[in-house]
């Protein structure tokens, strides 16, 4: 077990290094391949009205004339131990992990990522709890009552949930529940958990349900398919023949084996969601990582885009690492070696 964990941790570190190399290449190597000059890249810092001399000075100060391996080493060093930036009038210390400074605000990116990630984490955790509980429970009941009215109705709703995008269901929910009935707060309202936990949950209940509706639909269909296959296995018939209660047979023997693909897809979904629920945050005007990424892309703010990209990669790698370790807990047939 310990050997497996160490091996997976080493693999996670290697994967993060590969992601950092690819990310750096996309933002620094590819522009050069298509003809961008160091001065042209420095113009993003200097502004469009800067003179050629100013752009050349900034390119030299930022090290854009250095070989790409040297620039990548400086980039990784900033993430690990921090970096120093020469602004021309002073030297700014950027503590680790340093993702650089925004082109527009000239502020370090990492504090913005931390602040926005609190909103995204709140949105992701609440929605994940709802969609896992609702989706798995619906899938199990549908499998046990195959071809019943509940099964057909649940799978029909699940098909509708998978088909309808978040921005559509989000807008409909806002119009109906917030602006017509007044049951929930309108978009753009967020209260931090440390300020008021009750208002925190109240401000996020509609985004939670809207986002969970999309994911719960897929999880219900996947759980139903897994349960239908698992409940026909020989060991399920053996468990029933031993006289075990039906609840024990379903939960301990059937559901645990059927949860393996659910856990796998949950790791991917949750990791990506923590990297920014773009459509949900934009629909409900929540200042999370998704909306932050959209703003950075629109304004061509490269350090912000790189920061969100690397942070999303970290979330996905860590989530998949946790999923790999949970396999042995969920399915007793899996052994970690």
N, C-alpha and C positions, 0 to 999 in steps of 0.2 A: 504493500500500500504506500509506504513512504517513498519507495523507489519510483513508483508510478507518479506520485505527486511531484517529486523533484524533476522527473523527466518532462512532465507536462508544463511545469514552471519554466524550464529551460526552453521548451518549444514556444511558450507564450512570449518570452523575451525575444527569441529569434524572429517570431512573427512581427512583433512591434518594430524591430530594427528594419525588417523588410518593408513594412508599411511606411516608416519614416523615409527610407531611401526612395520609394516610389513617389511619395508625396513631394519630397524635395525635387525629384526629377521632373515631375509634372509642372511645378511652379518656377523652376529655375533652369532646367536643361531644355525642356521643350521650347520655351520662348526663344532661346538662342538658336535652336535648330531651325526655326522659322524666320530667323533674321533679326531678332531683337538685339540691340546693343546694350552694354552696361549703362550708358547714359540714358537710353530709352527706358530701361527698368528703373533707373534712379529718378526719372521724371515723376513717378508715382509719389515719391516722397517730396519732391521739390515743388510739384504743381505744374500745370500746363503753361503757366506764364513765366516760368523760370527760364533764365538765359542758358545758353549752351555751356558757358563757363560754370554756372552754378550746378548744373546737372553733372558735369564732369567732376566737380569737387565732391558732391554727395556720393557719386558712384565710387570714387576712390575711398571716401571715408567709410562707406558700408562694405567695402571689400568686393565689389562686383567685378573688379578686374582680376581677382585672384582665381586660380584654377578651381574647378568645381569640387574636387575632393577636399580642398582647403575650406571652401565655403560650407560644405556639408559637415565637416568636422567642427566648424564654428557653430553651426546650427545645433548639432547634437550637444556640444558643450554648453550652449545656452539652456537647453532643456534639462541638463543634469546638474550643472553647478552655477548657472546664471551667466549673465553677460553684461558688458558695459557698452553703452552707445554714446558716441560723440555727436552732440547736437550742434556743434560749431561754437557755442558759447559756454557749454559745460559738458561734463561727462555724467550721464545718467546710469545708475546701477539698476539692472533688471534682475531681481532674484529668481532663482530656479523654482519651478520650471518656467523658463522665459520663452514665450512664443513671439516675441518681438513687440513692436509698437504699431498701433493703428495708423494708417496713412492719413485719416481724416482728423481724428481727435488727438493724435500724438500721445495717447495713453497706453500703458501696457495691456496686452490682450488677456493675460491670465486672470486678473481680477474680474474682468467682464465675463469670462467663461465660468468662473466659480459662481458669480451672482446669477447668471442666466441658468446654470445647471440646477440650481435649487428649484426653479419653477418647473423645468423639464422633469426633474426627478420626482417632484410631487405629482405631476400629471401622470408620469409613467407608472409609478408604484400603485396609485389608486386605481388606474384603469386596468393594470395587470391583475390585481386581486379580483376585480369584478369579472373580467373576461375569462380568467382561469376557472373560477368557481362556477360561473353561469354556464360557460361552454362545456366543461367536463361533466357537470351535473346533467345538463340537457342531453348530451351525447350518451351518457350511461342509461338514462331513463328511456331514450328513444331506442337504444339497442335492446333493452329488456322488454320493451313493448313494441316490438317490430310490427310495422304495418298498421298500427293503431292510429286513431285520430290524432293523438298527441304526437306520435312519430311523424306523421305527414305534415301536421301544422308546424312543428318545430323545425323540420328540415326545409319547409317552404320559407319560413321566416329567416332561417340561416342562409338560404340561397339569396334572398333579398338583401340581407346584411352584407354578404360578400360582394354583391353586385353594385351596391350604392356607395359612392365615394364619401369620404369623411366630410368634405366641404359641403356636400349636398345635405346630408343628414344633420350636420352642424348648423347650417343656416335655417333649415326647417325647425330644428329644436329651439334655436334662439327666438325665431318668430313666434312659435307656439307657446313655449314654456316661459320665456323671459318677458317678451314684449306684449303678448296677449293675456296670458294667465298671471304673470308676475310671480310664478313659483320659484324661479331661480334668478340669479343676478345676471345682468347683461354682459356682453363680451367686454374684455379689457379690465375686468375686476379680479384682482388677486390679493389675498391677504396671507402674509407669511405665517407659517405654522408656529413660530416662536412668539408671534404677536397675539394670535387668537386661534387656537386649534379648531374651534367650532366654526368660525367664519372662514378659516382655511378650507375646511371640507365643504362648506356651503358654497364657496366661490368656485369650487372645482367640480362639484357634483355633475353638472351638465356636460362639461368636457370629458369627464371620466366615463359617463354612460355612453356618450356619442362615440368616443374612441373604442371603448370596450365592445360596443355593438358590432363593429367591424371585425375585430379579432375573435370575439366569442362565437360568431357564426362559423368561422373556419375551424375553430377548436371543437365545436359541437359535431361537425361533420367528421372530423378526423377521429374523435373519440368514439363516435358511433361505429365507424368502420373498424377500428381496432377492437372494440368490444365484441362485435359480431364475429370477428375472426377468432378472438381469444376464447370466447365462451364455447366454442366447438372443439377445443383442444382436449386431448385425452386426460390431462391432469385435472381439468375441471370436472369431467365425469367421475374421475377417481375421488376427488374431494367430496362430491355429492354422494357417491356410494359409501363413503365413510360416515355419512350422517351429519356432516358439518352444516351449520345454519346457512341458509341461502345468502344472508347478508355477508357472512364471512367468506363464502365462495366468491361472491361478486366483488367485494372490496379488496380482500387480502390476496386472492388468487387471480381473479380476472382483471380488475382495474389496474393493479400494479404492473402486470405485464403489458397492458395496453397503453400505459403512460409513457413508455420509452420514446415513441415518436413525438409525443406531446412535449416532453421535457426538451427534446432536441430543438424543436421549432420554437419553443418558448425562449431558449437561450439566444437564438438569432433575433427574434422579434423584440425582446426586451433590451438587448444590447443596442440594436439600431434605434429603438425608441428613445433610449437615454441619450443617444447622439443627436436627437432633435426630432420631435414630432412636427414636421414642417407644416402640413396641411391643417392639423388641429390647432396649433398655436396661431397660425395666420387667421383661421376662421374665427377663433375666440379672442384674438388680439392679446395673447399671452406672451410676455417678453421672456421666452425661453430660448434654448439653443437653436431650435428650428427657425424661429423668426430672426434670430441673430444671424444665422447663416444666410438667409434670404437677403437681409439688409446688406451684409458684407459682399455678396455676389453682385447685387445691383450697383453698389457703389465702387466695385472693383477694389475692395480693401483686402489685399492679399494676406497679410498676417492673420486677420480674423478668419478667413476661409481656411487657412492652414491649421489654425488652432482648433476649429470645429472638426476638421477632418481627422486630425490625430487623436483628439479626445473621443470621437466616435469609434475609432479603431481600438482604443484602449477599452472602451465599454464592451465592444463586441468580443474581443479576445478574453477579457475577464469573465464575461457571461458564459462563454463556451467552455472555459476552464472549470467553472463551477458546475456546469451541466455534466461534463465528463465525470466529475467526482460524485455527482448525484446518481449516476447510472446504477451503481451497486446498491444504493439505498432503495431506489424505485423498483428495480427488477432483480430479484434474488438470483436469477440465472447468469447475471453479469458478474464477472470477477475482474478486479483491477490488478493487473500484473505488470 
